[in-house]
Each structure stands twice: as C-alpha cells, then as structure tokens.
Amino acid sequence: MQFFSDNATPVCPEVMAAIAAADRADHGYDGDMWSARLDGAFSNLFDTPVKALWIATGTAANSISLACLCPPYGGVLCHEEAHIVVDECGAPGFYTHGASLMALPGEGAKLSPEGVVERLKAIRPDVHQVPARAISITQATEYGLAYTPDEVAALGAAARAQGLGFHMDGARFANAVAYLGCHPGDVSWRAGVDILSFGCVKNGGMIGEALVFFGEQAAARAAEAARWRKRAGHLFSKGRYLAAQLLAMVEGDLWLRNARAANRAAQALAEAAAGRLMHAVEANELFVRLTAQEAAALRAQGFDFHDWGEGAARLVTNWSQDAASVKPLADALRALKE
C-alpha cells in the first residue's frame, strides 16, 4: 500500500471517461470547445467572473502566476518551506527572469499577516533593495494545514494595503475546501486572491492543472499567462484533453467528492496515530513520529511512505481510498503502540 504522494494515484473513472469523450477532432491548442468552456465552468464554481487556463504542471502554474505578478527586480513573500522554495528547482526565478523569493518562517508552514508586515517594514524604499511585489501561500500548506477564510482575508488585506499581488498555490485546494466546509470563493477571490493554481492531478486527474484569474485584471493577466504558456513550450497541440479533465472535475462535485474521500482516509489514519501526530490533520497529509525501527517494521508489512527527516514520516492519502481501504495501515500504526 503506497502512501508516498497523491501525485502517483490512478486517474479517477470520470476523468478517464472525459478524456475518452474528447478523443475526436476539434480545433488545436486551446481553440477547442472544451477549452472554451473553462471560463464559464470556473466562474460558476467560484460564483464570480473569472478567466481560466489549463496548464501542464503545478510548477508551471505557480511560476507563471508569479511571472504575471512580479517583475524580475521584485520579490515574492512566501513561507520558507513553500513548494516554490523547496521543490521547484528554481522555476519561479526562471519564469520571472530573476525575481527573489523572500522566505519567512511560520508554524505549520503558514504565513502570518504580522510576519508579512514586519518583513515589509524592513525593506528600504530605495533602489538598493529588492521590493516586495507579491505574496504566495499554499492551500493546504506543506504540512497539511488549511488556511481559514479569515486567515486568507487577513493576508489579502495586507497585500492590498501594500499594493502586492496575491497568489495561492492550490495543489490541494480541494482538500482544504472539503475540510473547511466553506464556499471556494471564501478562501480565494473574496479573501483577496488574484491568481489561484487550482490542483487537478493530486485529486484524480491525469495531467494538467488550472490557472484561475480573479478581479479587474483577470483578463489582462490571463492573456499574459497565455503568452508565458506558449513561450515555455506548454501550449499543448491537443489541449482539449486537459480541458476535458478540468471540466469533469468542476462541472459537478467530483473535485469535492474526491477530496472528501482522501480527507476521510487521512482522518482514519490520524485516529490510529493520534499520539504520534506532528501537526493537525486538516487535509490528506499526515506527519507522524516514527523511529527508524518502526518505519522499517511498517515497510516490512508492505506500506510505503516518505521519511520526513530523522524520526518522522509523511503519509499521503488519495481520492481512491477510504477508511476501510486504509484500515491495514491504521491497524499497523495502532500495533506500534503496544
């Protein structure tokens, strides 16, 4: 049983069926009927007019978003353990042609408005220092915590007060919304987010993510992102296959249904590992304390997962699991306590 990452899971049947249904001739690139429906589908989902683009990967989604918000001489305020800092091989700097990532600490990989304001105060308004031009947060965070609507809104207010763009890496946006039980707009555009990288692959998709642009500058930023997408070599000739996946996710409740299943599986494991949890379980990731011997014992039983530094492990559940299917690991975790 693999708990490495929700990147490695099977494609959910509805998405596979949508790909098959799109397997017929149409216009190339993003001129097809499926791509043309994305704006409307995401506008309905978020209950506000948006522009939406399919994009190849989460790394490209995040990096192109930041390129639309931050010039080469600017900086992006983000958490020191954010995916854009730790796991994207410098892609944000590559796409922005050199913008700086201004990494900040924060419990549970969350940024705080206070931390953002203090960092901004330390930047002199002269040409010798990098000026902040954007804020980027991850929903859910790298430790599986969900920013509440009030927390996002507080950061959004800080961004507006300083004239900064506001980006959200939503690789697990669905899991966060499923946990919070709120409207997706409450943790995005209503809270001040300008651009959202909307995750699909981790939630049962095959390939591709969405860029969602909010507000008065949505059309202009989407047009700029489309240029970046082409320049980066990510304008797929048959983009309808990506668009069809996204539509299958958001035109019904599949995106939430899949996320809820993954979250329920995570909660079942959380109950079994309660005394070992390093962070609250608010999405589909668990960080648990395990000795090297305990980790080896679990692996000997067929469970695979990532070590997370010395004495800890990360377990990730996915859309295809539920409490019953993860019961063997839950039982094994309980047995470690005996």
HELIX and SHEET records of a PDB file:
HELIX    1   1 ASP A    6  ALA A    8  5                                   3    
HELIX    2   2 PRO A   13  ALA A   21  1                                   9    
HELIX    3   3 MET A   33  ALA A   36  1                                   4    
HELIX    4   4 LEU A   38  PHE A   46  1                                   9    
HELIX    5   5 GLY A   58  LEU A   69  1                                  12    
HELIX    6   6 HIS A   83  VAL A   86  1                                   4    
HELIX    7   7 ALA A   91  THR A   96  1                                   6    
HELIX    8   8 GLU A  107  ALA A  109  5                                   3    
HELIX    9   9 PRO A  113  LYS A  121  1                                   9    
HELIX   10  10 PRO A  149  GLN A  162  1                                  14    
HELIX   11  11 PHE A  173  LEU A  180  1                                   8    
HELIX   12  12 PRO A  184  VAL A  187  5                                   4    
HELIX   13  13 TRP A  189  ALA A  191  5                                   3    
HELIX   14  14 VAL A  201  ASN A  203  5                                   3    
HELIX   15  15 ALA A  218  ARG A  231  1                                  14    
HELIX   16  16 ARG A  240  VAL A  250  1                                  11    
HELIX   17  17 LEU A  254  ALA A  272  1                                  19    
HELIX   18  18 ALA A  274  ARG A  276  5                                   3    
HELIX   19  19 ALA A  292  ALA A  300  1                                   9    
HELIX   20  20 LYS A  327  LEU A  336  1                                  10    
SHEET    1   A 7 LYS A  51  ILE A  55  0                                        
SHEET    2   A 7 GLU A 209  PHE A 213 -1                                        
SHEET    3   A 7 ILE A 195  PHE A 198 -1                                        
SHEET    4   A 7 GLY A 165  GLY A 170  1                                        
SHEET    5   A 7 ALA A 132  THR A 138  1                                        
SHEET    6   A 7 GLY A  75  HIS A  79  1                                        
SHEET    7   A 7 SER A 100  LEU A 104  1                                        
SHEET    1   B 3 GLU A 285  ARG A 289  0                                        
SHEET    2   B 3 ALA A 312  VAL A 316 -1                                        
SHEET    3   B 3 HIS A 306  ASP A 307 -1                                        
END                                                                             
